[in-house]
Amino acid sequence: MIVWVFVGAAAGGLLGWLLRGMSVGDLSPEGSPTGETARLVRAFEHLAEGVILVDEERQVRSMNSAAMRLLQWSAAEGGEMPAPLALVGGSELDAAVSAAAGGAALLPVEVRRGEQGQTFAVTVGPAGRSRRFIVIEDLSEIASVDARRRDFVANASHELQTPIAALVGMLDLLEDAEGEYAEDLIRRCRRKVSSLSVLTRDLIGLARAQDEGVAPAASSVQIGDICSSVLTSNEENAEAKGLKLTLELLYQEEVITDPVMLATVVGNLVENAIWYTDEGSVTVRVLRRDGAPGPVIEVSDTGSGMSPEILSRIFERFFRGDPARSRASGGSGLGLAIVRNLVGRMGGRIGVSSQLGEGTTFQVELPADPAHPLDGAGQALQLG
């Protein structure tokens, strides 16, 4: 649990003004809030932020429901007040409030409770003589997003560094290479450059797929036409492996969606299916289930399939179930992450089922109109 403590000027605004305006007489002889303080404490019940009143001995005299929830403090489970702040919020928070009493400061404080952790922004301000109000705001989601951003930057840097380092090494060797050896080095350099190109393209594609500021360019489209075009563009790769490409149109009505996003989704799924299938077929099927608001697109293959452990992670960025095979294809490990984000942008869901040695099926469910997205849009589901 990372706690940011703001005091002094940061405790300003309407809330800080109200708290500083309380008089010392607003506590009963037993230390309970009275008068204007009691009225404010009741008003604080309506805040999403946690509000805590502590006395000069840093004993918690009052706290609203939000603070109890954030700090996991329950009077019903023996959490009676007054109680030491160190007991209610942890020794680190108690020490930070003590240190902040002398003036303005911005203090990062880490508080851990078992395996779980939360991130709070904590404002500390005066509430009459020798008393403090503490306001806590949950920033856990912001911290989670920041952690994912750092992981993404680290992974992207690693993925870029690998082919670049290989290129540098091969280019150094080319200075003294001749004949077939030089030609082999050039071919390998071209493959690495191609991998870098794919990775750069997919990084841009993922950024666009996640950019909520870019609205889908929805129009009335015929899904069968888009799927047919995707299969046509992949015929050469399929024929090179002796695979049969099949399109089954069981639903042929037009739907409203972004044709470029849809083509990207189907294209990525078909390319993956071809790459991970050594013999047999890849089938694209368009259908509509009874009672469903929109169409379903299935992409099935007779490939190697995936274990449950791999299946649960395939939509993660940079995850590769078979790293050696994926790198040999020049894949970036971003294709399915892009697919999931685009399906969510179109208001749909994506599911997958697979058995080792029996192939894999992806299902993309779309709404009839992206203005009315499906429940749980953007989710990735494991199908039975």
Secondary structure, DSSP 4 states (H G I P E B T S, - for coil): -EEEEEEGGGG-HHHHHHHHT--GGGB-TTS-B-HHHHHHHHHGGG-SSEEEEE-TT-EEEEE-HHHHHHHT--GGGT--SSEEHHHHH-HHHHHHHHHHTTS--EEEEE--BTTB--EEEEEEEE-STT-EEEEEEE-HHHHHHHHHHHHHHHHHHHHHHHHHHHHHHHHHHHTT--HHHHHHHHHHHHHHHHHHHHHHHHHHHHHHHH-TTS----EEEEHHHHHHHHHHHTHHHHHHTTPEEEEEES---EEEE-HHHHHHHHHHHHHHHHHT-SSSEEEEEEE--TT-SS-EEEEEE-S----HHHHTTTTSTT--SSHHHHHHTT--S-HHHHHHHHHHHTT-EEEEEEETTTEEEEEEE--SSTTSPPTTTT-EEE--
